[in-house]
Amino acid sequence: MWLFVIACVSAAFSISCVSTWLVRRRAAAWGLIDIPAERKMHRQPTPLGGGIAIWLGVVLPLVMVQCLVWLATRSESVSSWIPAELRVHIDGALERSGLLWAVILGGTVLAVMGLVDDFRGLPWQPRLCVQLVVAVVLVANGVQATVFLPVPWLGQAVSVCWLLILVNAFNFLDNMDGLLTGIALIAATLFSVIMLGLTGEPRWLVAGVLLILSGSLAGFLCFNRAPATIFMGDSGSYFVGLLLASMTVLGTFYDRSTDTGRHVMLAPLCILALPLYDFCSVMLIRLRQGRSPFQPDKSHFSHRLVELGLAPRQAVRTVYLVTLTTGLGALLLYEVDSWSAAGVVVLLELCLLGIVAVFETVGRAAPE
């Protein structure tokens, strides 16, 4: 298993690092520069286009894996290189590869749209329409969760909403150096831990994609941590958001062959509690103020921490810790065996989000 983990992460990390370095050098010539503004935290023009590097860090390793799987089904000499615990899953991986590449294609469509937005700026209405079309197409092609609902179309509707919310939630989080990259890295890593070690048997395909995403994000974070020398832009946030949302739908959290109950379905909500909370709270603030819910501002939790006196780097680390804490609650769900015990875990998560809400309220208080 460790060889699988190292191979996925190291390949993506290396490609992402090199790609980020190259994109950073060429960003100015391409016109991909983020100019400082009142609502933004950076004070110097900074290259954009890091989403291109993240995309390459994910797609190129997946292309290599796809070629290896295809060759392994046609050559005994090639399949003999693959560890026995993975070799038995080759046919299944090949069968599900169409669904995986549908997700990558959908993410690529959103990444291209985000890149156009980075260049010239697009109104939120056409961006939301494209997101909706991509989400509906993916769900119609099998990227959907049943969540044990009696009517199939309810599961499809929930899946579409889940994809849309997470795509925009991660886009909203791209507001400080390294913030979105680190949160997505923590989430992808925790989800891969569940897929590899806490289900009845390892979910190699979904775990592999999550590990590759983790490696790509880690490579980009080398250049994106404070003080960032490049931003991922909308192209990266949309791609990362859709990929994480899709993998949580395709991943199997509840397994009848294990002793865990259906309460483990709450794991994605625990891991993504902070992004979801931040998205909902910011939307409510903007609507309450009579503004467009997609109008950028400084209403995010990270901004409120800065208002309280934390340096941006300290605020980002605080958000990392909150995300990691809620995420560890997801792992704890696999150690309890009843809904009542799971309810205690959920209450702990809600209490932590309550503390976040208190900090935000203090941050918004008008000075005397």
N, C-alpha and C positions, 0 to 999 in steps of 0.2 A: 504493500500500500504506500509506503513512504517513497518508493521509487516513482510511483504514479504521481504523488503530490509534488515531488521535487521537479519532475519532468514538466508538468503543467505550469508550475509557477515560474521556474527558471527561464523557460522558453519565452513566455509572455513578458516577463520582466526585462529580459535582454532586448527583445524587439521594441518594446515600449520606450525603454531608455534611449536607444539609438534614434528611434523615430522622433521622440520629443526633442532631442538635441538638434536634429535636422530641421524640424518644423520651426523651432525657435529661431534658428539662423535665417530662415527664409520668410518668416511671417511678415516682416516689414515690407519686403518686396512684393508680397502678395496682397498687401493692404489689410492684413489681419492684425490690427492694433486696437487695444481697448484704451480709450482716452479717459482720464479721470473726470469724474462728475460729482455733484453734490451728494448723490445717493450712494456713491461707491466709496470703498474703504482705501483703495490704493491712490497714491499721489503722483506716480510716474506712469507715462504710457507703457503699456505692457503687451507683449505679443499674445495673440489669441491662436486658436487652432490646435490646442492640445488634444481636442477630441479626435483629430485625425490620427494622432499617435496612439491613443487608447484603442481606437478602432483597429488599427494595424496590429497592435499587441494582442488583440482578441482573435481577429479573423485569420491572420497568417498561421498561428499555431493550430487553429481548427482546420484549416486547409491541409496542413501537414498530417494531422490526425486522420482526416477523411481519406487522404491518399493511402496512408498506412493501413487503415481498415479495409479499404477497397482491394489493396494488394494482398492482404492477409487472407481474404476470401478466395483468392485465385492462386495462391502460391503457398505450399506447405513450408518452404524454406523461410518465407517472410513471417508466417504465423508462428513459427517456432521461436522467433525472437521475443514474442509477446509473453509476459508472465501468464502462467496457467489460470490464475484467478481472474484475469481479464480476457483470456482467449475464449472462454465459454460465452462471453457476452458480445462477441464480434458480430454475429448475425443480428442480434437485437439492436446493437448500435447502428448498424447499416440500415436497418428497417426504420429507425426513428430519426435518421439523419435528415430526412426531408423536412420534418417538423422543426428540427434545429435550424436548418438553413432558412426556413420561412421566418423564424424569429430574427435571425441575422439580417435578412433582407428587409424586414420591417424596421429594425433598428437602423439600418443603413439609410432608408428613406427618411426617417426622422433626423438622422445625423446630417444628411445633405440639406434638409430644410433648415436645421439649426445653423449650418454653415452659411447659408444664404442670409439668415437673420443676423449672423455675426458680421457679414459684409455690409448689409444695407439696412437692416431692421425691417421686420415684418409685423403687421398688426396681429393681435392675439387671436382674432377670429379665424383667419385662414390657418394659423398654426394649430388651433384646437380642432378644426375640421379635418386636417390631415392626420392628427393623432387619433381622432375618432375612427376614421376610415381604416387606419393601420390596426387599431385594436379590434374592430369588428371582423376584419379579414383574418387576423390571427386566431381569434376565438372560433370563427366559423371553420377554420382548418384544424382545430383540435387543441389549441392552447386555452384550455378552460378547466375549471375546477367544479366538481359536483357539489362540494361542501354539504353533501347529504341532503340536498333539497329535493322534495318530491317531484317538482316540475323541472324538466331539463332547461327550459328557457330562463328560469330564475338563476340557475348556475351560470348560464351564458351571460346574463345581464350583470351579475356580480363580477364575473371575470373581466368584462369590458370596463366596468367602473374601476376595478382594481388597477388595470393597466393604465387608464387615464390618470387616476389620482397619483400613482407612484411616478409616472413620467414627469408630471408637473411638480410633485413634491421634491424630487431630486433637482429639478431645474431651479426651484425656489432656493434651495440650499447652497447654490453656487454663489455665495456672497462674501466670502473671506478666503484668504490664502489657505489652501489645503483643506478647507472645511468639507466640501462635498466629497473630495477624493478620499479623505480619511474615513468619513461615515460610510461611504459605499464599500471601502476596503474592509471595515469591521463587519458590515452586514454580510458581504459575500463570503468572508472567512467563516463566520458563525454558521451560515447556511450550509457551507461545504462540510463543516464538522458534523452537522446533523445528518447530511446525506451519506457520509462515509461511515459514521460510527454509531449512530443512535437509532437507525431504522433496522428492520428485520435483516436485511442484507444491503450492502453498499449500493447506492444509486450512482453508478459510475459515470453515466453520461452527464447528468445534471451536475454532479459534483465536479466533473472535469471542466465543464464550462465555467462554473463558479470559481474554481481554482485558477483558471486562465484569466478570468476577469480580475481576480485578486492580484495576480502577478503583473498584469498590465497597469492596474491602478497604482501598485507599489512603485513600478518603474516611473510612472508619471509624477508621483508624489515627490520623488527626488528633486524635481524641478519646480513643483507647485507649492511646497511648504514655505512658510514665511521666512524671508521675503520672497514671494513667488517671482520667478523669471518668465513664467508663461501661464496662461489660463486655459482651461479646457473649452470654455465657451458653451453656447447652447448645443453645438454639435455633439460635444461629449456628454453633457448632462442628459440630453434626450436618449442617447444611445445606452448609457449606463442605466438610466431609469427603466427603460423598456426591457433590457436584458435581465435585470434583477427581478422585475415584476413577472416576467414570463417564466423565469426559472423557479420562482416560488409557486407558480401555478402548476408547472410541469412536475415539480418535485413531489414525492410521496412522503407526507409527514406522519400519517396514521397508517400503521401496518397491522392487519388482523393477526399476523403470525407472531406478534410480540405481546408482551404483557401490558403495554401502554394502552391507555384508553383514547377515546376520540378527543379528549381535551388537548392533545398535542397539536391539534389543528390551530391552536392559538399561537403557536411558535412564531409564524411570520409577523403577527401583530405585535408580539413582544420585541422582536429584533428591530422592527421598523417603527416602533412606538414614537420615537422622537421626530423622525421625518414626517410622520402622519400628523402628530400633534402640531408641529410647526406649520405645516400646510394649512390645517384647519383653522388655527388661531389667526394666521395672517389673512386668510380669506375673510374671516368674520370681521377683523379689524377694518379691512378696506371697505367691505360692504356697509358696515356700520357708519363709516365716515362718508358714505355716498360716492366712493371712488370705484374704478374698475378693479375687480379682483385680481387682474393680471398686470396692474400698474406697479412697477418696481418701487420699493421704498425701503425704509430701515425699521420695519416692524418685526423682524425675525428675532428669535431667542438670542442668537449670537450678537446682534446689535444691542439688545437690551443689556447683555453682560458688559459690553463696552461702556454703555451709559452708566453702569454701576461702578465703573472705575477700572475694570480689567483691561489689560492690553489686548489687542486683537489676537496675539499668539496665545495668551492665557485663556481667552474666551473660546478659541478653537479647541484647546486641550480639554476645557471643561465640557464642551459639547461631546467630544470623543468619549470622555468618561461616562457621561450620562447614557450615550448610545451603547457603550459596552456593558453598562450595568443592566439596562433593560434587555439587552441581548442575552446576557447570562441567565436571565429569567426564563428564556426560551429553552435553554439547556436543562434548567431545573424542572421544567414540565415533564421531561422524560424520566425523571427520578421519582415522581409521585404517581399514585395509582388511582386517584379518584378525582371527581369534579370538585369536591369540597377542598381538597388540597390544592388543586389547580386554581381554585378561587382565591386562595391565600396568595399565590404567586401573582395573580392578576391584581389583587389589592395592593401588593407591594409596588407593582408597576404604576398603578394609578396614584399612589402616594408620592412616588418619585416625580411623576408628571405634575402633581399638585405643587410640589416644591418648585418645579420649573415655572409654574404659573405664578407663584408668589414672587419669585425673582422678576418675572416680566412685569407684574403689577407695580413693584417698587421702581423698576426702570422707567415706567411710563408716568410716574407721579410728577406733577408740575413742581418746579422749584419754588420755595417760599420766598 
